[in-house]
Amino acid sequence: MKAKNKQGESKNSSRNKRLICVTIAIMAILMLASFFLYHSPNQSSQPKAAIIDQLSSSQLNQTSRFPNQTFVRTAKELLYERFPEVDYYSDNATVDQYKSLPSLGYGLIIWRVHSALDLTGEFIAVCSSERYDSGKYNQYSADQLTLCNITGDPNFYFAVTPKFVEECMSGKFQDTVIIFMSCNGLKQGYTKTAETFVKKGAKAWISWNGWIGPSDNDHAITLLLDYLIDKNNTISEAVHKTPSFFSTLYGPSVLDYYPRPEVAKYRIPNYKEVNIADNVGSAVIAVFLRTKSKLKRASQSRISPNHNTIKSILQIFSYWRHFSKGSNLFS
């Protein structure tokens, strides 16, 4: 009888040890896969969103300043549905800030800004909040940095050109969607700015093909954001649902996107789900530690692993299965 018991205990001990080895091997594979998939250099941080609100800047003359905190608040609420962080620029919408934009990790930029048509260069210049100062920015050439003359405003403001985007901006955009809330951002014959931003790594450029007033602009882009984020529409669907406008002075203005048709079916990703890797990784490790402890106790006491131990092991596979599908286990 004693010999049989010893034989059974030896088998149980051997089985438990094998189970420990298998569990450790599984966890090593899963953790390595998680590391390479979610901690590669191109995905070192979570993409965030930005609102560049030059129209609200206190640096502008009252005739060219159009603050709208209702729009900003609504836009932030929508952006926080998909992005972990939302940065806001207004007075600090400077040339230096524009220079660093590609390197700041934005997945979406709302650019509420004045712009200027360059009648000789077939592009639009993007206005900053900085008034012209003859002693500043002499390191830039005239085709990189120009001046913006806003209707009714006696001041001139520094404005960046496609050459600035191409030659002076640091880093590269990572599939950034840019909603350019300004007149003529996609005016026929003046698409060089949009093209340059896309070459710089932007995923899409959404803007108007004509002149647009501030209140109509804010209303339309609020709808656009709702379609893109809350309704999860594609860029094409959202843009075509957004109303167009007509001015007796300037004619029609229709929202458009670039490049066509490449980004027509693109949807704004839910960048908050990038958290899943870290959350699930922590949960799996916790389950693994509990499982290892139970198996060790089982081995020391020379008994078979109980139901809860097996359940813990199955939990590991459950976490990984949900993780692989992109489900948020902790929402």
Secondary structure as the mmCIF struct_conf table of DSSP 4:
data_model
#
loop_
_struct_conf.conf_type_id
_struct_conf.id
_struct_conf.beg_label_comp_id
_struct_conf.beg_label_asym_id
_struct_conf.beg_label_seq_id
_struct_conf.end_label_comp_id
_struct_conf.end_label_asym_id
_struct_conf.end_label_seq_id
HELX_RH_AL_P HELX_RH_AL_P1 LYS A 2 TYR A 38
BEND BEND1 HIS A 39 SER A 40
HELX_RH_3T_P HELX_RH_3T_P1 PRO A 41 GLN A 43
BEND BEND2 SER A 44 SER A 45
STRN STRN1 LYS A 48 ASP A 53
HELX_RH_3T_P HELX_RH_3T_P2 GLN A 54 SER A 56
TURN_TY1_P TURN_TY1_P1 SER A 58 GLN A 59
BEND BEND3 LEU A 60 LEU A 60
HELX_RH_3T_P HELX_RH_3T_P3 GLN A 62 SER A 64
HELX_RH_AL_P HELX_RH_AL_P2 GLN A 69 LEU A 79
TURN_TY1_P TURN_TY1_P2 TYR A 80 ARG A 82
BEND BEND4 PRO A 84 PRO A 84
STRN STRN2 VAL A 86 TYR A 89
BEND BEND5 SER A 90 SER A 90
TURN_TY1_P TURN_TY1_P3 ASP A 91 ASN A 92
HELX_RH_AL_P HELX_RH_AL_P3 VAL A 95 SER A 100
HELX_RH_3T_P HELX_RH_3T_P4 LEU A 101 LEU A 104
STRN STRN3 TYR A 106 ARG A 112
STRN STRN4 SER A 115 ASP A 118
TURN_TY1_P TURN_TY1_P4 LEU A 119 GLU A 122
STRN STRN5 PHE A 123 ARG A 131
HELX_LH_PP_P HELX_LH_PP_P1 TYR A 132 TYR A 132
TURN_TY1_P TURN_TY1_P5 SER A 134 GLY A 135
BEND BEND6 LYS A 136 LYS A 136
TURN_TY1_P TURN_TY1_P6 ASN A 138 GLN A 139
BEND BEND7 TYR A 140 TYR A 140
TURN_TY1_P TURN_TY1_P7 ALA A 142 GLN A 144
STRN STRN6 LEU A 145 ASN A 149
TURN_TY1_P TURN_TY1_P8 THR A 151 GLY A 152
BEND BEND8 PRO A 154 ASN A 155
STRN STRN7 PHE A 156 VAL A 160
HELX_RH_AL_P HELX_RH_AL_P4 PRO A 162 GLU A 167
TURN_TY1_P TURN_TY1_P9 CYS A 168 CYS A 168
BEND BEND9 MET A 169 MET A 169
BEND BEND10 GLY A 171 GLY A 171
BEND BEND11 GLN A 174 ASP A 175
STRN STRN8 THR A 176 MET A 181
BEND BEND12 SER A 182 SER A 182
TURN_TY1_P TURN_TY1_P10 CYS A 183 LEU A 186
TURN_TY1_P TURN_TY1_P11 GLN A 188 GLY A 189
HELX_RH_AL_P HELX_RH_AL_P5 LYS A 192 LYS A 199
TURN_TY1_P TURN_TY1_P12 LYS A 200 GLY A 201
STRN STRN9 ALA A 202 TRP A 208
BEND BEND13 ASN A 209 GLY A 210
HELX_RH_AL_P HELX_RH_AL_P6 PRO A 214 LEU A 225
HELX_RH_PI_P HELX_RH_PI_P1 ASP A 226 ASP A 230
BEND BEND14 LYS A 231 LYS A 231
HELX_RH_AL_P HELX_RH_AL_P7 ILE A 235 LYS A 241
BEND BEND15 THR A 242 THR A 242
HELX_LH_PP_P HELX_LH_PP_P2 PRO A 243 SER A 244
STRN STRN10 PHE A 245 SER A 247
TURN_TY1_P TURN_TY1_P13 THR A 248 TYR A 250
STRN STRN11 GLY A 251 SER A 253
STRN STRN12 LEU A 255 TYR A 258
BEND BEND16 PRO A 259 PRO A 259
TURN_TY1_P TURN_TY1_P14 ARG A 260 LYS A 265
HELX_RH_3T_P HELX_RH_3T_P5 TYR A 271 VAL A 274
HELX_RH_AL_P HELX_RH_AL_P8 ASN A 275 SER A 301
TURN_TY1_P TURN_TY1_P15 ARG A 302 ARG A 302
HELX_RH_AL_P HELX_RH_AL_P9 HIS A 307 LYS A 325
TURN_TY1_P TURN_TY1_P16 GLY A 326 GLY A 326
TURN_TY1_P TURN_TY1_P17 LEU A 329 PHE A 330
#
